[in-house]
Amino acid sequence: MTENQQILINKKTGETKILFERESSYCHFMDEFCFGRFFIQLRLDWADQESKHQEPTLDADIYTKNAVTGKKIKYKSQKDMWHHTSIKKDEEGNFIYHFSFKSFELVLRRRIIVEDGFAGKVRIIGGSVKP
């Protein structure tokens, strides 16, 4: 069984975030975080791959909360463009995403951790085992 983990690393602080999946989604999600009155959730969208490198697009959902009900309200603005973050390669060949929203900026590097393992049963008939 092979398991892949998608990780985003903050280039400035070195902080690492392990992304998670949701059933029936082509995305890997980062935990939601706050910026002022906004709640931001970043995701790598594999259904919308960037054409030059064929890598997932870094996308974001941004919300505010209703002061009375606490219900999330999706933030939309014609001025702030945070969707479809550009992808560049650094000098080491890593994919770098530059996310910005208002005065908030993140430069993130994507990393994949692959773990291989094999589980099974063996039945030995006759013969012998030699070191």
C-alpha positions as CSV (number, residue, x, y, z in Angstrom):
1,M,0.0,0.0,0.0
2,T,1.4,3.4,-0.9
3,E,0.3,6.6,0.9
4,N,1.1,10.1,-0.2
5,Q,1.0,13.2,2.0
6,Q,0.7,16.6,0.5
7,I,2.5,19.2,2.6
8,L,2.8,23.0,2.2
9,I,5.8,24.7,3.8
10,N,5.9,28.4,4.6
11,K,9.1,29.6,2.9
12,K,9.6,32.5,5.4
13,T,9.0,30.6,8.7
14,G,9.6,27.0,7.8
15,E,6.2,26.0,9.3
16,T,4.8,22.8,7.8
17,K,1.1,22.1,7.2
18,I,-0.1,18.6,6.3
19,L,-3.0,18.8,3.9
20,F,-6.1,16.7,4.1
21,E,-8.6,15.3,1.6
22,R,-12.4,15.4,1.6
23,E,-14.5,12.6,0.1
24,S,-15.5,13.2,-3.6
25,S,-13.1,16.1,-3.9
26,Y,-10.1,16.6,-6.2
27,C,-8.5,18.9,-3.7
28,H,-6.1,18.7,-0.8
29,F,-7.1,21.2,2.0
30,M,-5.1,23.2,4.5
31,D,-6.7,23.9,7.9
32,E,-8.6,27.1,8.0
33,F,-6.8,30.1,9.5
34,C,-7.8,33.7,10.5
35,F,-6.6,37.0,9.0
36,G,-8.3,39.9,10.8
37,R,-12.0,39.4,10.4
38,F,-11.5,36.9,7.5
39,F,-11.3,33.1,7.6
40,I,-9.2,31.6,4.9
41,Q,-9.0,28.0,3.7
42,L,-6.3,27.2,1.1
43,R,-6.5,24.1,-1.1
44,L,-4.5,22.5,-3.9
45,D,-7.0,21.9,-6.7
46,W,-6.0,18.9,-8.9
47,A,-9.0,19.3,-11.2
48,D,-7.7,22.8,-12.2
49,Q,-4.1,22.2,-13.0
50,E,-1.8,25.0,-14.1
51,S,-0.9,24.4,-17.7
52,K,2.8,25.0,-17.8
53,H,3.9,22.6,-15.1
54,Q,0.7,20.4,-14.8
55,E,0.6,21.1,-11.1
56,P,-2.5,21.8,-9.0
57,T,-3.7,25.3,-8.6
58,L,-3.5,26.9,-5.2
59,D,-7.0,28.2,-4.5
60,A,-8.7,29.8,-1.5
61,D,-12.1,30.2,0.0
62,I,-12.4,33.3,2.1
63,Y,-15.2,33.9,4.6
64,T,-16.5,36.4,7.2
65,K,-18.9,35.5,9.9
66,N,-22.3,37.0,10.7
67,A,-21.9,38.8,14.0
68,V,-25.3,37.7,15.2
69,T,-25.6,34.1,14.0
70,G,-21.9,33.2,13.6
71,K,-22.8,31.7,10.1
72,K,-20.0,31.9,7.6
73,I,-20.5,34.2,4.6
74,K,-18.4,33.7,1.5
75,Y,-16.3,36.8,0.8
76,K,-16.4,38.1,-2.8
77,S,-14.7,41.1,-4.2
78,Q,-13.9,42.4,-7.6
79,K,-10.8,44.2,-6.3
80,D,-9.1,41.3,-4.5
81,M,-7.9,38.5,-6.7
82,W,-6.7,35.5,-4.7
83,H,-7.8,32.6,-6.8
84,H,-5.5,30.8,-9.1
85,T,-2.2,31.6,-7.4
86,S,0.8,31.6,-9.7
87,I,3.2,28.7,-9.6
88,K,7.0,29.1,-10.1
89,K,9.9,26.8,-9.7
90,D,12.7,27.8,-7.3
91,E,16.4,27.2,-8.0
92,E,16.1,23.7,-6.5
93,G,13.2,22.7,-8.7
94,N,10.6,23.0,-6.0
95,F,7.1,24.3,-6.9
96,I,6.4,27.7,-5.1
97,Y,3.0,29.3,-4.7
98,H,2.6,32.9,-3.8
99,F,-0.7,33.6,-2.1
100,S,-1.8,37.2,-1.3
101,F,-4.9,38.7,0.1
102,K,-5.1,42.3,1.0
103,S,-1.9,42.9,3.1
104,F,-1.5,39.2,3.9
105,E,1.1,37.2,1.9
106,L,2.3,33.6,2.0
107,V,5.0,32.0,-0.1
108,L,4.5,28.3,0.1
109,R,6.5,25.3,-1.2
110,R,4.7,22.0,-2.0
111,R,6.2,18.8,-0.8
112,I,5.0,15.2,-1.2
113,I,5.9,12.4,1.2
114,V,5.5,8.9,-0.2
115,E,5.4,6.0,2.1
116,D,5.7,2.5,0.6
117,G,4.7,-0.6,2.4
118,F,3.4,-4.1,1.6
119,A,1.2,-6.3,3.7
120,G,0.5,-9.9,2.8
121,K,0.7,-13.5,3.8
122,V,3.3,-16.0,2.6
123,R,2.8,-19.8,2.4
124,I,5.9,-21.8,2.1
125,I,5.5,-25.3,0.8
126,G,8.6,-27.5,1.1
127,G,12.1,-26.2,0.7
128,S,14.1,-24.4,3.3
129,V,15.2,-20.9,4.2
130,K,18.9,-20.2,4.2
131,P,20.5,-17.0,5.5
